[in-house]
Amino acid sequence: MTTNAQRTPSRSRDFAFVAGRPPKAARTVGILRLLASALVVASIATQVVDESIHNDFVAQEYFSYFTIQSSLINAVILALSGLAAVRPRHEGSLLGVLRASVVSYAVVTAVVYNVLLRGLPDEGYVGIQWPNEVLHVWVPLFLLLDWLFSPSRPVLRMRDVRIVVIYPLAWLAFTFVRGLLDGWFPYPFLEPSGPNGWGGVLVYVLGIAAFIVGIALALIAISRAKWANTDLWWHSRANR
Protein backbone atom coordinates (compact mmCIF):
# COMPACT_ATOMS: atom_id res chain seq x y z
CA MET A 1 0.00 0.00 0.00
CA THR A 2 1.32 3.47 -0.90
CA THR A 3 1.62 5.76 2.11
CA ASN A 4 0.87 9.45 2.22
CA ALA A 5 4.53 10.22 2.86
CA GLN A 6 5.54 8.26 -0.23
CA ARG A 7 2.97 9.90 -2.48
CA THR A 8 3.48 13.54 -1.57
CA PRO A 9 6.98 14.02 -3.07
CA SER A 10 5.97 12.43 -6.39
CA ARG A 11 3.08 14.86 -6.69
CA SER A 12 5.41 17.77 -6.06
CA ARG A 13 7.67 16.63 -8.90
CA ASP A 14 4.73 16.41 -11.29
CA PHE A 15 4.24 20.18 -11.24
CA ALA A 16 7.60 21.45 -10.04
CA PHE A 17 8.42 25.13 -9.89
CA VAL A 18 10.78 26.22 -12.63
CA ALA A 19 13.65 28.63 -12.02
CA GLY A 20 12.29 29.55 -8.59
CA ARG A 21 8.95 30.76 -9.96
CA PRO A 22 5.50 29.21 -9.56
CA PRO A 23 3.86 27.97 -12.78
CA LYS A 24 1.56 30.37 -14.61
CA ALA A 25 -1.55 28.36 -13.61
CA ALA A 26 -0.61 28.53 -9.93
CA ARG A 27 0.01 32.29 -10.13
CA THR A 28 -3.36 32.79 -11.80
CA VAL A 29 -5.11 30.75 -9.11
CA GLY A 30 -3.28 32.74 -6.45
CA ILE A 31 -4.48 36.04 -7.88
CA LEU A 32 -8.06 34.73 -8.08
CA ARG A 33 -7.89 33.66 -4.43
CA LEU A 34 -6.66 37.10 -3.38
CA LEU A 35 -9.48 38.73 -5.34
CA ALA A 36 -12.03 36.37 -3.75
CA SER A 37 -10.67 37.22 -0.30
CA ALA A 38 -11.04 40.93 -1.03
CA LEU A 39 -14.61 40.34 -2.29
CA VAL A 40 -15.56 38.57 0.95
CA VAL A 41 -14.20 41.46 3.03
CA ALA A 42 -15.98 43.98 0.79
CA SER A 43 -19.26 42.08 1.13
CA ILE A 44 -19.12 42.01 4.92
CA ALA A 45 -18.03 45.65 5.09
CA THR A 46 -20.92 46.63 2.81
CA GLN A 47 -23.44 44.88 5.04
CA VAL A 48 -22.01 46.43 8.20
CA VAL A 49 -22.03 49.96 6.75
CA ASP A 50 -25.46 49.56 5.14
CA GLU A 51 -27.09 48.23 8.31
CA SER A 52 -25.33 50.82 10.47
CA ILE A 53 -26.62 53.66 8.29
CA HIS A 54 -30.16 52.33 8.72
CA ASN A 55 -29.75 51.75 12.49
CA ASP A 56 -30.18 47.99 12.09
CA PHE A 57 -26.66 46.80 12.92
CA VAL A 58 -26.22 44.80 16.13
CA ALA A 59 -22.58 43.70 16.24
CA GLN A 60 -22.99 40.93 18.84
CA GLU A 61 -25.70 39.35 16.69
CA TYR A 62 -24.24 39.99 13.24
CA PHE A 63 -20.86 38.48 14.10
CA SER A 64 -22.50 35.48 15.76
CA TYR A 65 -23.83 34.07 12.49
CA PHE A 66 -22.00 31.00 11.18
CA THR A 67 -22.01 32.54 7.71
CA ILE A 68 -20.23 35.70 8.85
CA GLN A 69 -17.68 33.97 11.06
CA SER A 70 -16.88 31.30 8.47
CA SER A 71 -16.70 33.97 5.76
CA LEU A 72 -14.09 35.86 7.76
CA ILE A 73 -12.16 32.60 8.06
CA ASN A 74 -12.60 32.14 4.30
CA ALA A 75 -11.08 35.56 3.66
CA VAL A 76 -8.00 34.73 5.75
CA ILE A 77 -7.43 31.29 4.22
CA LEU A 78 -8.03 32.59 0.69
CA ALA A 79 -5.45 35.32 1.29
CA LEU A 80 -2.88 32.91 2.76
CA SER A 81 -3.37 30.29 0.04
CA GLY A 82 -3.34 33.01 -2.60
CA LEU A 83 0.00 34.31 -1.39
CA ALA A 84 1.36 30.75 -1.24
CA ALA A 85 0.30 30.15 -4.85
CA VAL A 86 1.99 33.24 -6.27
CA ARG A 87 5.26 32.56 -4.46
CA PRO A 88 7.85 29.89 -5.36
CA ARG A 89 6.70 27.32 -2.83
CA HIS A 90 4.27 24.42 -2.60
CA GLU A 91 1.19 24.50 -0.41
CA GLY A 92 1.85 22.86 2.97
CA SER A 93 -0.34 20.16 4.44
CA LEU A 94 -1.60 22.42 7.26
CA LEU A 95 -2.78 25.05 4.80
CA GLY A 96 -4.31 22.24 2.75
CA VAL A 97 -6.31 21.04 5.77
CA LEU A 98 -7.48 24.59 6.47
CA ARG A 99 -8.54 24.96 2.83
CA ALA A 100 -10.50 21.70 3.03
CA SER A 101 -12.11 23.02 6.22
CA VAL A 102 -13.31 26.28 4.71
CA VAL A 103 -14.59 24.48 1.60
CA SER A 104 -16.64 22.20 3.87
CA TYR A 105 -18.06 25.15 5.81
CA ALA A 106 -18.80 27.09 2.63
CA VAL A 107 -20.63 24.22 0.94
CA VAL A 108 -22.75 23.64 4.04
CA THR A 109 -23.45 27.37 4.30
CA ALA A 110 -24.59 27.48 0.68
CA VAL A 111 -26.81 24.40 0.97
CA VAL A 112 -28.39 25.38 4.31
CA TYR A 113 -29.06 28.93 3.16
CA ASN A 114 -30.50 28.02 -0.23
CA VAL A 115 -32.54 25.06 1.06
CA LEU A 116 -33.68 26.20 4.52
CA LEU A 117 -33.35 29.98 4.74
CA ARG A 118 -33.77 31.53 1.31
CA GLY A 119 -37.17 33.14 0.96
CA LEU A 120 -37.89 33.42 4.68
CA PRO A 121 -39.33 36.83 5.60
CA ASP A 122 -36.72 39.26 6.93
CA GLU A 123 -37.22 40.93 10.27
CA GLY A 124 -36.45 44.62 10.23
CA TYR A 125 -34.45 46.40 7.56
CA VAL A 126 -33.88 44.55 4.27
CA GLY A 127 -30.41 45.61 3.20
CA ILE A 128 -28.36 45.46 0.01
CA GLN A 129 -28.67 41.96 -1.38
CA TRP A 130 -25.53 41.32 -3.45
CA PRO A 131 -23.32 40.60 -0.40
CA ASN A 132 -25.73 37.80 0.57
CA GLU A 133 -25.33 36.21 -2.85
CA VAL A 134 -21.55 36.53 -2.68
CA LEU A 135 -21.29 34.94 0.77
CA HIS A 136 -23.92 32.22 0.26
CA VAL A 137 -23.48 31.30 -3.41
CA TRP A 138 -20.51 32.64 -5.35
CA VAL A 139 -17.69 32.31 -2.83
CA PRO A 140 -18.74 28.77 -1.80
CA LEU A 141 -18.84 27.83 -5.49
CA PHE A 142 -15.40 29.35 -6.06
CA LEU A 143 -13.92 27.53 -3.06
CA LEU A 144 -15.28 24.20 -4.24
CA LEU A 145 -14.04 24.66 -7.82
CA ASP A 146 -10.69 25.86 -6.48
CA TRP A 147 -10.29 22.66 -4.48
CA LEU A 148 -11.31 20.43 -7.38
CA PHE A 149 -9.22 21.97 -10.15
CA SER A 150 -6.35 24.10 -8.81
CA PRO A 151 -2.74 22.82 -9.03
CA SER A 152 -0.43 22.05 -6.10
CA ARG A 153 -3.16 20.62 -3.87
CA PRO A 154 -1.51 18.63 -1.05
CA VAL A 155 -2.37 15.03 -0.21
CA LEU A 156 -4.24 14.96 3.10
CA ARG A 157 -4.81 12.20 5.65
CA MET A 158 -8.27 10.91 6.42
CA ARG A 159 -7.75 11.65 10.11
CA ASP A 160 -7.36 15.35 9.24
CA VAL A 161 -11.16 15.49 9.39
CA ARG A 162 -10.70 15.97 13.14
CA ILE A 163 -9.34 19.45 12.46
CA VAL A 164 -12.26 20.30 10.20
CA VAL A 165 -14.87 19.76 12.93
CA ILE A 166 -13.18 21.90 15.60
CA TYR A 167 -14.68 25.22 14.56
CA PRO A 168 -18.28 24.00 13.92
CA LEU A 169 -18.35 22.30 17.32
CA ALA A 170 -17.00 25.40 19.04
CA TRP A 171 -19.53 27.61 17.22
CA LEU A 172 -22.39 25.29 18.14
CA ALA A 173 -21.41 25.23 21.83
CA PHE A 174 -21.13 29.02 21.92
CA THR A 175 -24.45 29.46 20.12
CA PHE A 176 -26.43 27.24 22.48
CA VAL A 177 -24.84 28.65 25.64
CA ARG A 178 -25.58 32.17 24.48
CA GLY A 179 -29.08 31.29 23.25
CA LEU A 180 -30.04 29.66 26.53
CA LEU A 181 -28.81 32.72 28.41
CA ASP A 182 -30.42 35.51 26.37
CA GLY A 183 -32.97 33.67 24.20
CA TRP A 184 -31.45 34.72 20.84
CA PHE A 185 -30.54 32.11 18.23
CA PRO A 186 -29.08 33.07 14.83
CA TYR A 187 -31.16 30.57 12.83
CA PRO A 188 -34.79 29.50 13.32
CA PHE A 189 -34.02 25.77 13.04
CA LEU A 190 -31.82 26.05 16.14
CA GLU A 191 -34.53 27.50 18.37
CA PRO A 192 -35.67 24.97 21.01
CA SER A 193 -38.90 26.96 21.38
CA GLY A 194 -39.77 26.26 17.73
CA PRO A 195 -42.62 23.96 16.64
CA ASN A 196 -40.42 20.84 16.71
CA GLY A 197 -38.74 21.59 20.04
CA TRP A 198 -35.40 20.11 21.04
CA GLY A 199 -36.07 17.03 18.95
CA GLY A 200 -36.20 19.09 15.77
CA VAL A 201 -33.07 21.00 16.76
CA LEU A 202 -31.22 17.73 17.37
CA VAL A 203 -32.22 16.39 13.96
CA TYR A 204 -30.96 19.52 12.22
CA VAL A 205 -27.72 19.62 14.23
CA LEU A 206 -26.90 15.96 13.62
CA GLY A 207 -27.83 16.25 9.96
CA ILE A 208 -25.67 19.31 9.35
CA ALA A 209 -22.80 17.81 11.37
CA ALA A 210 -22.92 14.64 9.29
CA PHE A 211 -23.03 16.78 6.15
CA ILE A 212 -19.88 18.71 7.17
CA VAL A 213 -17.99 15.51 8.01
CA GLY A 214 -19.14 13.86 4.80
CA ILE A 215 -18.02 16.78 2.65
CA ALA A 216 -14.67 16.97 4.44
CA LEU A 217 -14.05 13.25 3.98
CA ALA A 218 -14.95 13.55 0.30
CA LEU A 219 -12.53 16.46 -0.17
CA ILE A 220 -9.75 14.57 1.58
CA ALA A 221 -10.46 11.47 -0.51
CA ILE A 222 -10.23 13.59 -3.68
CA SER A 223 -6.84 14.90 -2.57
CA ARG A 224 -5.63 11.29 -2.28
CA ALA A 225 -7.13 9.93 -5.50
CA LYS A 226 -4.78 9.37 -8.43
CA TRP A 227 -7.55 10.18 -10.90
CA ALA A 228 -7.97 13.60 -9.26
CA ASN A 229 -4.30 14.60 -9.41
CA THR A 230 -4.62 18.13 -10.76
CA ASP A 231 -0.85 18.56 -10.97
CA LEU A 232 -0.61 15.90 -13.67
CA TRP A 233 -3.46 17.50 -15.61
CA TRP A 234 -1.93 20.97 -15.50
CA HIS A 235 1.52 19.56 -16.28
CA SER A 236 0.22 17.78 -19.37
CA ARG A 237 -1.43 20.98 -20.60
CA ALA A 238 1.73 23.01 -19.99
CA ASN A 239 3.73 20.55 -22.15
CA ARG A 240 1.42 20.68 -25.13
C-alpha positions in Angstrom: 0.0 0.0 0.0 1.3 3.5 -0.9 1.6 5.8 2.1 0.9 9.5 2.2 4.5 10.2 2.9 5.5 8.3 -0.2 3.0 9.9 -2.5 3.5 13.5 -1.6 7.0 14.0 -3.1 6.0 12.4 -6.4 3.1 14.9 -6.7 5.4 17.8 -6.1 7.7 16.6 -8.9 4.7 16.4 -11.3 4.2 20.2 -11.2 7.6 21.5 -10.0 8.4 25.1 -9.9 10.8 26.2 -12.6 13.6 28.6 -12.0 12.3 29.5 -8.6 9.0 30.8 -10.0 5.5 29.2 -9.6 3.9 28.0 -12.8 1.6 30.4 -14.6 -1.6 28.4 -13.6 -0.6 28.5 -9.9 0.0 32.3 -10.1 -3.4 32.8 -11.8 -5.1 30.7 -9.1 -3.3 32.7 -6.4 -4.5 36.0 -7.9 -8.1 34.7 -8.1 -7.9 33.7 -4.4 -6.7 37.1 -3.4 -9.5 38.7 -5.3 -12.0 36.4 -3.8 -10.7 37.2 -0.3 -11.0 40.9 -1.0 -14.6 40.3 -2.3 -15.6 38.6 1.0 -14.2 41.5 3.0 -16.0 44.0 0.8 -19.3 42.1 1.1 -19.1 42.0 4.9 -18.0 45.6 5.1 -20.9 46.6 2.8 -23.4 44.9 5.0 -22.0 46.4 8.2 -22.0 50.0 6.7 -25.5 49.6 5.1 -27.1 48.2 8.3 -25.3 50.8 10.5 -26.6 53.7 8.3 -30.2 52.3 8.7 -29.8 51.8 12.5 -30.2 48.0 12.1 -26.7 46.8 12.9 -26.2 44.8 16.1 -22.6 43.7 16.2 -23.0 40.9 18.8 -25.7 39.3 16.7 -24.2 40.0 13.2 -20.9 38.5 14.1 -22.5 35.5 15.8 -23.8 34.1 12.5 -22.0 31.0 11.2 -22.0 32.5 7.7 -20.2 35.7 8.9 -17.7 34.0 11.1 -16.9 31.3 8.5 -16.7 34.0 5.8 -14.1 35.9 7.8 -12.2 32.6 8.1 -12.6 32.1 4.3 -11.1 35.6 3.7 -8.0 34.7 5.8 -7.4 31.3 4.2 -8.0 32.6 0.7 -5.5 35.3 1.3 -2.9 32.9 2.8 -3.4 30.3 0.0 -3.3 33.0 -2.6 0.0 34.3 -1.4 1.4 30.8 -1.2 0.3 30.1 -4.8 2.0 33.2 -6.3 5.3 32.6 -4.5 7.8 29.9 -5.4 6.7 27.3 -2.8 4.3 24.4 -2.6 1.2 24.5 -0.4 1.9 22.9 3.0 -0.3 20.2 4.4 -1.6 22.4 7.3 -2.8 25.1 4.8 -4.3 22.2 2.8 -6.3 21.0 5.8 -7.5 24.6 6.5 -8.5 25.0 2.8 -10.5 21.7 3.0 -12.1 23.0 6.2 -13.3 26.3 4.7 -14.6 24.5 1.6 -16.6 22.2 3.9 -18.1 25.1 5.8 -18.8 27.1 2.6 -20.6 24.2 0.9 -22.7 23.6 4.0 -23.4 27.4 4.3 -24.6 27.5 0.7 -26.8 24.4 1.0 -28.4 25.4 4.3 -29.1 28.9 3.2 -30.5 28.0 -0.2 -32.5 25.1 1.1 -33.7 26.2 4.5 -33.3 30.0 4.7 -33.8 31.5 1.3 -37.2 33.1 1.0 -37.9 33.4 4.7 -39.3 36.8 5.6 -36.7 39.3 6.9 -37.2 40.9 10.3 -36.5 44.6 10.2 -34.5 46.4 7.6 -33.9 44.5 4.3 -30.4 45.6 3.2 -28.4 45.5 0.0 -28.7 42.0 -1.4 -25.5 41.3 -3.5 -23.3 40.6 -0.4 -25.7 37.8 0.6 -25.3 36.2 -2.8 -21.6 36.5 -2.7 -21.3 34.9 0.8 -23.9 32.2 0.3 -23.5 31.3 -3.4 -20.5 32.6 -5.3 -17.7 32.3 -2.8 -18.7 28.8 -1.8 -18.8 27.8 -5.5 -15.4 29.4 -6.1 -13.9 27.5 -3.1 -15.3 24.2 -4.2 -14.0 24.7 -7.8 -10.7 25.9 -6.5 -10.3 22.7 -4.5 -11.3 20.4 -7.4 -9.2 22.0 -10.1 -6.3 24.1 -8.8 -2.7 22.8 -9.0 -0.4 22.0 -6.1 -3.2 20.6 -3.9 -1.5 18.6 -1.0 -2.4 15.0 -0.2 -4.2 15.0 3.1 -4.8 12.2 5.7 -8.3 10.9 6.4 -7.7 11.7 10.1 -7.4 15.3 9.2 -11.2 15.5 9.4 -10.7 16.0 13.1 -9.3 19.4 12.5 -12.3 20.3 10.2 -14.9 19.8 12.9 -13.2 21.9 15.6 -14.7 25.2 14.6 -18.3 24.0 13.9 -18.3 22.3 17.3 -17.0 25.4 19.0 -19.5 27.6 17.2 -22.4 25.3 18.1 -21.4 25.2 21.8 -21.1 29.0 21.9 -24.4 29.5 20.1 -26.4 27.2 22.5 -24.8 28.7 25.6 -25.6 32.2 24.5 -29.1 31.3 23.2 -30.0 29.7 26.5 -28.8 32.7 28.4 -30.4 35.5 26.4 -33.0 33.7 24.2 -31.5 34.7 20.8 -30.5 32.1 18.2 -29.1 33.1 14.8 -31.2 30.6 12.8 -34.8 29.5 13.3 -34.0 25.8 13.0 -31.8 26.0 16.1 -34.5 27.5 18.4 -35.7 25.0 21.0 -38.9 27.0 21.4 -39.8 26.3 17.7 -42.6 24.0 16.6 -40.4 20.8 16.7 -38.7 21.6 20.0 -35.4 20.1 21.0 -36.1 17.0 18.9 -36.2 19.1 15.8 -33.1 21.0 16.8 -31.2 17.7 17.4 -32.2 16.4 14.0 -31.0 19.5 12.2 -27.7 19.6 14.2 -26.9 16.0 13.6 -27.8 16.2 10.0 -25.7 19.3 9.4 -22.8 17.8 11.4 -22.9 14.6 9.3 -23.0 16.8 6.1 -19.9 18.7 7.2 -18.0 15.5 8.0 -19.1 13.9 4.8 -18.0 16.8 2.7 -14.7 17.0 4.4 -14.0 13.3 4.0 -14.9 13.5 0.3 -12.5 16.5 -0.2 -9.8 14.6 1.6 -10.5 11.5 -0.5 -10.2 13.6 -3.7 -6.8 14.9 -2.6 -5.6 11.3 -2.3 -7.1 9.9 -5.5 -4.8 9.4 -8.4 -7.6 10.2 -10.9 -8.0 13.6 -9.3 -4.3 14.6 -9.4 -4.6 18.1 -10.8 -0.8 18.6 -11.0 -0.6 15.9 -13.7 -3.5 17.5 -15.6 -1.9 21.0 -15.5 1.5 19.6 -16.3 0.2 17.8 -19.4 -1.4 21.0 -20.6 1.7 23.0 -20.0 3.7 20.5 -22.1 1.4 20.7 -25.1 
